[in-house]
Amino acid sequence: MKETCGTPSGEALTAASMVWQAGPHRWTFPSRTLVMGIVNVTPDSFADGGRYADPVRAIEHGLELAAQGADILDVGGESTRPGATPVSAEEERRRVVPVIAGLVRQCRVPVSVDTMKPEVAAEALAAGACIVNDVGANRSDPTMWRRVAEAGAGYVCMHMQGTPQTMQERPVYRDVVAEVGAFFEERLQRLAEAGVRPVQVVLDVGIGFGKTVAHNLQLLRALASFRRLGRPLLLGVSRKSFLGAITGAPVEARLPGSLACAAWAVCQGVAVLRVHDVAETVQAIRVMEAILSR
């Protein structure tokens, strides 16, 4: 178990106990870092678009990720890459619900749905998902949160400036770390008003969602500061474009940069890592945890 970890300033981090409840699943942190394996059921994902659009192949891929050590499987039916074309709720349901139902039948790993649509979330939860991964947590309508509250599901509250269609059109912040922190504080209040208990929520700073490369790096440096909010952190950096901007590597060659971020995240107390490359990430973070453990 991780006990302490050095910050860039050399101070020791001490982690207060935090619980994440997602339906029947309950995790207490600090503990080993959870790995959330990505199952994209889309034709236009930036990392693996179209490879798993067929439900049978998507289920097989999810089962393979579970066998590699994924603690959670995150199924998404709408690409949220910059400039992606939105899809209808009906099309998104058609893509994700059979895959979620198939995974729930065939493995014991908790399943998450990656969606911004309350109606898709409701059907996914009815099919057996127990977590809603919501990149649209900057919403004003509380319908999604009520669905999460009614189901007792886990909820990933992610920061995004704008929408996937507009988020990379010159994102601007006066202080990105302070503004993301203020967003989380306000969202936790809004979620509570909608009936979502804090124990159901994890926070995601939204790397690449309405941020420049500089903003992403500032947030990564400051990850430990968000622990003051008393909720576990989830981080998704796998294969993202800022890694390409730093290294020049194309999408298919960004695993080393993704693993560097994963190791850093473990050191900063991140509870959940959302990744494409499960086996490699599990190995990297277990070694990092062994180095940090007493």
C-alpha positions in Angstrom: 0.0 0.0 0.0 1.2 3.5 -0.7 2.0 5.3 2.5 3.7 8.6 1.5 5.3 10.0 -1.6 7.5 13.0 -2.3 6.1 16.0 -4.0 8.2 18.2 -6.3 8.9 20.4 -3.3 10.1 17.5 -1.3 7.2 17.4 1.2 5.6 14.2 2.2 2.1 13.4 1.2 -0.1 11.8 3.8 -3.3 10.4 2.4 -6.5 10.5 4.4 -8.8 7.5 3.9 -11.4 7.9 1.1 -14.1 5.5 0.0 -15.6 5.3 -3.5 -18.9 3.5 -3.7 -20.2 2.4 -7.1 -23.3 0.3 -6.8 -22.3 -2.9 -5.0 -18.6 -2.1 -5.4 -16.6 -0.3 -2.7 -13.0 0.8 -2.8 -11.0 2.4 0.1 -8.0 4.6 -0.7 -5.1 4.9 -0.3 -4.7 1.4 -1.8 -3.3 0.0 -5.0 -4.1 2.2 -8.0 -7.1 0.9 -10.0 -6.8 0.5 -13.7 -9.8 1.4 -15.9 -9.5 -0.3 -19.3 -11.0 1.6 -22.3 -13.5 -0.2 -24.5 -14.3 2.2 -27.4 -17.3 1.1 -29.4 -17.0 3.9 -31.9 -15.9 4.2 -35.5 -13.9 7.4 -34.9 -12.0 7.2 -31.6 -8.6 8.9 -31.9 -6.8 5.9 -30.6 -8.5 2.8 -32.0 -11.4 4.0 -34.1 -13.4 1.3 -35.6 -11.4 -1.7 -34.2 -14.1 -2.7 -31.7 -17.3 -1.2 -33.3 -18.7 -4.7 -33.6 -20.3 -5.7 -30.2 -18.8 -9.2 -30.3 -15.3 -7.8 -30.8 -15.8 -5.2 -28.2 -16.9 -7.8 -25.6 -13.9 -9.9 -26.5 -11.6 -6.9 -26.1 -13.1 -6.0 -22.7 -12.7 -9.6 -21.5 -9.0 -9.5 -22.7 -8.5 -6.2 -20.7 -10.0 -7.8 -17.7 -7.7 -10.8 -18.0 -4.7 -8.3 -18.3 -5.7 -6.9 -14.9 -8.2 -4.1 -15.5 -10.2 -3.3 -12.3 -12.9 -1.5 -14.3 -14.0 -1.6 -17.9 -15.2 1.7 -19.4 -17.4 1.4 -22.4 -18.0 4.4 -24.7 -20.1 4.8 -27.8 -19.4 8.4 -28.7 -16.0 9.8 -29.5 -15.0 12.9 -27.4 -11.8 13.7 -29.3 -11.5 17.4 -30.3 -14.0 18.2 -33.1 -15.7 14.8 -33.0 -19.2 14.6 -34.5 -21.9 14.0 -31.9 -24.2 11.0 -32.3 -27.8 10.6 -31.3 -28.8 9.0 -28.0 -30.4 6.1 -30.0 -27.2 5.4 -31.9 -25.1 5.6 -28.7 -27.5 3.2 -26.9 -27.3 0.8 -29.8 -23.5 0.8 -29.6 -23.0 0.5 -25.8 -25.9 -1.4 -24.2 -25.3 -4.8 -25.8 -21.6 -4.6 -25.0 -22.2 -3.6 -21.3 -24.8 -6.4 -21.0 -22.4 -8.9 -22.5 -19.5 -7.9 -20.3 -21.7 -8.0 -17.1 -22.8 -11.5 -18.0 -19.3 -12.8 -18.7 -17.0 -11.3 -16.1 -17.0 -9.9 -12.6 -15.1 -6.7 -13.3 -17.3 -3.6 -12.7 -18.4 -1.8 -15.9 -18.6 1.9 -16.5 -20.4 3.8 -19.2 -18.6 6.8 -20.8 -21.5 9.0 -21.8 -22.8 12.6 -21.6 -26.4 11.6 -22.2 -28.7 10.9 -19.2 -30.9 8.6 -21.2 -27.9 6.5 -22.3 -26.6 6.4 -18.8 -30.0 5.2 -17.5 -30.1 2.3 -20.0 -26.5 1.4 -19.4 -27.1 1.3 -15.6 -30.2 -0.9 -16.2 -28.0 -3.2 -18.3 -25.6 -3.7 -15.4 -23.1 -0.8 -15.5 -22.3 0.7 -12.0 -20.4 3.8 -12.9 -21.1 6.8 -15.1 -18.0 8.5 -16.6 -19.3 11.9 -17.5 -17.0 14.2 -19.6 -20.0 16.6 -19.6 -20.0 17.3 -15.9 -20.0 21.0 -16.7 -23.7 20.6 -17.5 -26.4 22.9 -16.0 -29.2 20.3 -16.3 -29.3 18.0 -13.2 -31.0 15.1 -15.0 -27.8 13.0 -15.3 -27.0 13.5 -11.6 -30.5 12.4 -10.6 -30.1 9.2 -12.6 -26.8 8.5 -10.9 -28.4 9.2 -7.5 -31.4 6.9 -8.1 -29.1 4.1 -9.2 -26.5 4.6 -6.4 -23.9 4.5 -9.2 -20.3 5.7 -9.1 -19.8 9.0 -10.9 -16.7 10.4 -12.6 -16.9 14.2 -12.5 -14.6 15.6 -15.2 -13.6 19.1 -15.9 -14.0 20.4 -19.5 -14.0 23.9 -20.9 -16.6 24.0 -23.6 -17.7 20.9 -25.5 -15.8 18.3 -27.5 -16.6 20.2 -30.6 -15.2 23.6 -29.3 -12.9 22.7 -26.4 -9.6 23.2 -28.2 -10.5 26.5 -29.9 -8.0 28.6 -27.9 -8.7 27.5 -24.3 -7.9 30.3 -21.8 -7.5 30.3 -18.0 -6.1 32.9 -15.6 -5.0 30.0 -13.3 -6.0 26.6 -14.6 -5.3 24.8 -11.3 -7.3 27.2 -9.2 -10.2 27.2 -11.8 -10.4 23.5 -12.0 -10.4 23.2 -8.2 -13.2 25.8 -8.0 -15.1 23.9 -10.6 -14.9 20.7 -8.5 -16.0 22.5 -5.3 -19.1 23.9 -7.1 -19.9 20.6 -8.8 -19.7 18.6 -5.5 -22.3 21.0 -4.1 -24.5 20.7 -7.2 -24.2 16.9 -7.1 -25.2 16.8 -3.4 -28.2 18.9 -4.1 -29.2 16.4 -6.8 -28.9 13.5 -4.3 -25.5 12.2 -5.3 -23.5 11.4 -2.2 -19.8 12.5 -2.0 -18.9 8.8 -1.6 -20.1 8.1 -5.1 -17.8 10.7 -6.8 -14.3 10.7 -8.1 -12.8 13.7 -9.8 -11.0 13.9 -13.2 -9.1 17.1 -14.1 -9.8 16.5 -17.8 -6.4 16.4 -19.4 -6.8 17.5 -23.0 -10.4 18.7 -22.6 -10.2 22.4 -23.2 -6.5 22.7 -22.3 -3.3 23.5 -24.0 -0.2 21.5 -23.5 1.0 24.0 -20.9 -2.4 23.7 -19.0 -2.1 19.9 -19.1 1.4 20.0 -17.6 0.4 22.5 -14.9 -2.5 20.2 -13.9 -0.2 17.1 -13.8 2.3 18.9 -11.6 -0.6 20.0 -9.2 -2.4 16.6 -9.0 -1.7 16.2 -5.3 -3.3 19.6 -4.5 -6.7 18.3 -5.5 -6.7 15.8 -2.7 -7.7 18.6 -0.4 -11.2 18.1 -1.8 -11.5 14.8 -0.1 -12.4 12.7 -3.1 -10.3 10.2 -5.1 -8.8 11.3 -8.4 -9.1 9.6 -11.8 -6.6 10.5 -14.5 -6.9 9.9 -18.2 -3.8 10.6 -20.2 -3.4 7.5 -22.3 -2.1 8.2 -25.9 -3.3 11.8 -25.7 -2.2 14.5 -28.1 -0.2 16.5 -25.6 2.2 13.5 -25.4 2.6 13.8 -29.2 3.2 17.5 -28.9 6.0 16.9 -26.3 7.7 13.9 -28.0 6.6 14.0 -31.7 5.3 10.5 -31.4 2.2 9.4 -33.3 -0.8 7.9 -31.5 0.4 4.4 -31.9 3.8 5.2 -30.4 2.8 7.1 -27.2 2.9 4.2 -24.7 6.2 5.3 -23.1 4.8 8.8 -22.5 1.6 7.3 -21.2 3.5 5.1 -18.7 5.6 8.0 -17.6 2.4 9.9 -16.7 1.0 6.8 -15.0 4.1 6.4 -12.7 3.9 10.1 -11.9 0.2 9.8 -11.1 0.8 6.9 -8.7 3.4 9.1 -6.9 0.9 11.9 -6.6 -1.8 9.7 -5.1 -4.1 9.2 -8.1 -6.6 6.5 -7.3 -7.7 5.4 -10.8 -6.0 5.4 -14.2 -8.0 5.2 -17.4 -5.9 3.6 -20.1 -5.8 1.7 -23.4 -2.7 -0.4 -22.6 -3.8 -2.3 -19.5 -1.1 -5.0 -19.2 1.8 -2.5 -19.6 0.2 0.0 -17.2 -0.5 -2.6 -14.5 3.1 -3.7 -14.6 4.5 -0.1 -14.5 2.3 1.0 -11.6 2.8 -2.1 -9.5 6.6 -1.6 -9.7 6.1 2.1 -8.8 3.9 1.1 -5.8 6.5 -1.4 -4.7 9.2 1.3 -4.8 7.0 3.6 -2.7 5.8 1.1 -0.2 7.2 0.5 3.2 
